Amino acid sequence: MPDSSSKNQSSLLMGWKEIAIYLNLGLRTVQRYEQQHQLPVLRPSGKLRGPVLATKSELDLWVGSFSKGLDFESNALPRSEPKWKTLRSNITRAQRLRSQTVELGSKLVGSIAGLQKTLAHSQSIVLNVVGSGAIPSNGRRKPRIAST
C-alpha cells in the first residue's frame, strides 16, 4: 500500500511546464493567469521569480471557481459575449463599408470617364469655333466699330 507521502508527491506539480500540461494550457498562459487571475502556485523560495509548485487539488478548485464557462480542452479562454458581439458587428460593418467603397469607386470611375468625354467634346467645339474664325485664337473678339 502506498504511503501518504507518495500520494502527495503525485498530486504536486513542479514547475510551470507541469502546471501548464495539467491545465492543458500554454506555459505563458498559466504564468499570465498567476499574475492576472491569482492562479494558486507556491514559491518555495518566497521570491517573485523562480521555481513554482502547485497542487492538483488547489488548481482544480481554482478552475472550478475561476469561471464556469472555461473550456480548457480548446486551449483558449472563451471571450465574453459582448466583446464577441462587438467584434462580429464591427466585422460585418467593415465588410459592408468595403462593399460600399468598391461600389463608390466604380461610380467614380464612371463619372471620370463621363467627364473626360464631356471635356473632349467641349474642346472639339472650341476648336471648331476658333478654326472658323468666329473667335480669334487669342480668345478676344475683335471690337466692333460703331457706325455713325
Backbone torsions as a table, in degrees:
resi	resn	phi	psi	omega
1	MET	NA	130.5	-177.6
2	PRO	-70.7	144.0	178.9
3	ASP	-78.6	167.5	-175.9
4	SER	-67.4	-25.8	-179.5
5	SER	-69.7	-35.7	178.0
6	SER	-72.0	-31.3	176.0
7	LYS	-66.0	-42.7	178.0
8	ASN	-64.8	-37.1	179.3
9	GLN	-62.8	-40.2	-177.4
10	SER	-73.2	-23.9	178.9
11	SER	-90.8	-1.2	179.8
12	LEU	-97.4	127.8	177.7
13	LEU	-104.5	130.0	-176.2
14	MET	-112.6	109.4	175.9
15	GLY	100.2	159.2	-178.6
16	TRP	-60.4	-37.8	-176.2
17	LYS	-63.2	-46.1	179.3
18	GLU	-65.0	-39.6	178.6
19	ILE	-63.9	-44.9	-179.8
20	ALA	-62.4	-42.8	179.2
21	ILE	-64.3	-42.9	-179.4
22	TYR	-61.9	-40.7	-179.6
23	LEU	-84.9	-6.3	-177.7
24	ASN	59.4	45.2	178.4
25	LEU	-129.2	169.3	176.6
26	GLY	-75.6	156.7	-178.9
27	LEU	-57.6	-48.9	-178.6
28	ARG	-68.2	-29.0	178.9
29	THR	-65.0	-46.1	180.0
30	VAL	-67.7	-33.5	175.6
31	GLN	-64.9	-40.2	177.6
32	ARG	-66.3	-38.9	178.6
33	TYR	-63.3	-33.4	176.8
34	GLU	-63.0	-43.8	-178.3
35	GLN	-71.1	-45.9	-170.0
36	GLN	-96.4	-25.9	-172.6
37	HIS	-128.3	17.5	175.4
38	GLN	55.2	46.0	173.4
39	LEU	-58.0	127.7	-173.8
40	PRO	-76.3	98.2	174.8
41	VAL	-123.4	154.6	178.9
42	LEU	-112.3	141.3	176.5
43	ARG	-117.0	104.2	-177.0
44	PRO	-57.6	-34.0	-177.8
45	SER	-80.3	-14.2	-179.4
46	GLY	79.7	2.9	-179.1
47	LYS	-89.3	161.4	178.3
48	LEU	-71.1	-27.2	177.5
49	ARG	-120.0	158.8	179.2
50	GLY	125.8	-169.6	-175.5
51	PRO	-65.0	150.0	178.6
52	VAL	-128.6	155.3	176.3
53	LEU	-132.3	154.2	174.5
54	ALA	-152.7	150.3	175.8
55	THR	-101.5	145.1	-178.7
56	LYS	-61.2	-38.4	-178.2
57	SER	-65.2	-41.0	177.8
58	GLU	-66.5	-40.2	177.8
59	LEU	-64.8	-40.0	178.6
60	ASP	-63.1	-42.1	177.3
61	LEU	-63.7	-42.6	-179.6
62	TRP	-63.0	-44.5	179.6
63	VAL	-60.7	-43.0	-179.5
64	GLY	-65.3	-36.2	-177.9
65	SER	-91.0	-20.9	-176.2
66	PHE	-61.6	-54.4	177.4
67	SER	-165.7	128.4	-177.4
68	LYS	-69.3	-20.8	-177.0
69	GLY	-93.8	6.7	-178.3
70	LEU	-69.9	139.8	178.5
71	ASP	-117.4	92.8	-176.9
72	PHE	-77.0	-11.9	177.8
73	GLU	-71.2	-30.0	-175.7
74	SER	-88.2	1.3	-178.9
75	ASN	61.1	24.7	179.7
76	ALA	-149.7	145.5	173.5
77	LEU	-79.8	138.6	175.2
78	PRO	-68.6	143.7	178.9
79	ARG	-80.7	152.4	178.2
80	SER	-66.9	145.9	-174.2
81	GLU	-57.7	-45.3	-179.6
82	PRO	-60.1	-37.9	179.5
83	LYS	-66.2	-40.7	178.2
84	TRP	-65.5	-41.2	179.3
85	LYS	-63.3	-42.6	179.1
86	THR	-63.8	-43.6	179.3
87	LEU	-61.9	-47.0	178.8
88	ARG	-61.1	-42.7	179.5
89	SER	-62.1	-43.2	179.2
90	ASN	-65.9	-37.8	178.1
91	ILE	-65.7	-44.5	178.7
92	THR	-61.3	-43.7	178.7
93	ARG	-62.8	-42.6	179.9
94	ALA	-63.7	-39.8	178.4
95	GLN	-65.2	-41.1	178.9
96	ARG	-64.9	-42.6	178.7
97	LEU	-64.0	-37.3	177.9
98	ARG	-63.5	-44.5	178.2
99	SER	-61.1	-43.1	178.7
100	GLN	-64.1	-38.0	179.0
101	THR	-64.5	-43.2	178.3
102	VAL	-63.0	-43.9	179.6
103	GLU	-62.7	-45.9	178.7
104	LEU	-65.5	-34.4	177.4
105	GLY	-62.6	-43.3	179.2
106	SER	-70.2	-33.2	175.2
107	LYS	-64.9	-39.3	178.9
108	LEU	-63.5	-43.4	177.6
109	VAL	-60.0	-42.5	177.7
110	GLY	-63.7	-41.4	178.8
111	SER	-64.5	-41.5	179.0
112	ILE	-64.1	-41.7	178.8
113	ALA	-62.9	-42.7	177.6
114	GLY	-63.3	-40.5	178.4
115	LEU	-64.8	-40.3	177.9
116	GLN	-63.4	-39.9	178.3
117	LYS	-65.0	-44.6	179.5
118	THR	-62.3	-42.1	178.9
119	LEU	-63.9	-44.3	179.1
120	ALA	-63.0	-41.0	179.1
121	HIS	-64.9	-43.1	179.1
122	SER	-63.4	-40.3	178.9
123	GLN	-64.1	-39.4	179.9
124	SER	-67.5	-35.7	176.7
125	ILE	-63.6	-46.8	-179.6
126	VAL	-61.4	-43.2	179.8
127	LEU	-63.7	-37.3	177.8
128	ASN	-66.1	-41.6	-179.7
129	VAL	-67.5	-44.4	-180.0
130	VAL	-65.4	-40.8	-179.4
131	GLY	-65.5	-28.4	-179.2
132	SER	-79.1	-11.2	179.2
133	GLY	90.9	-1.6	179.4
134	ALA	-65.7	-33.5	176.9
135	ILE	-126.3	126.4	177.1
136	PRO	-62.6	157.2	-176.6
137	SER	-64.6	-20.9	177.9
138	ASN	-81.1	-3.6	175.2
139	GLY	89.9	-3.7	-179.0
140	ARG	-104.5	138.4	175.7
141	ARG	-78.3	150.6	175.8
142	LYS	-72.2	135.8	179.7
143	PRO	-68.1	142.4	176.1
144	ARG	-84.5	137.7	177.2
145	ILE	-94.3	124.6	-178.2
146	ALA	-72.7	133.3	178.0
147	SER	-90.7	137.9	-177.7
148	THR	-107.3	NA	NA
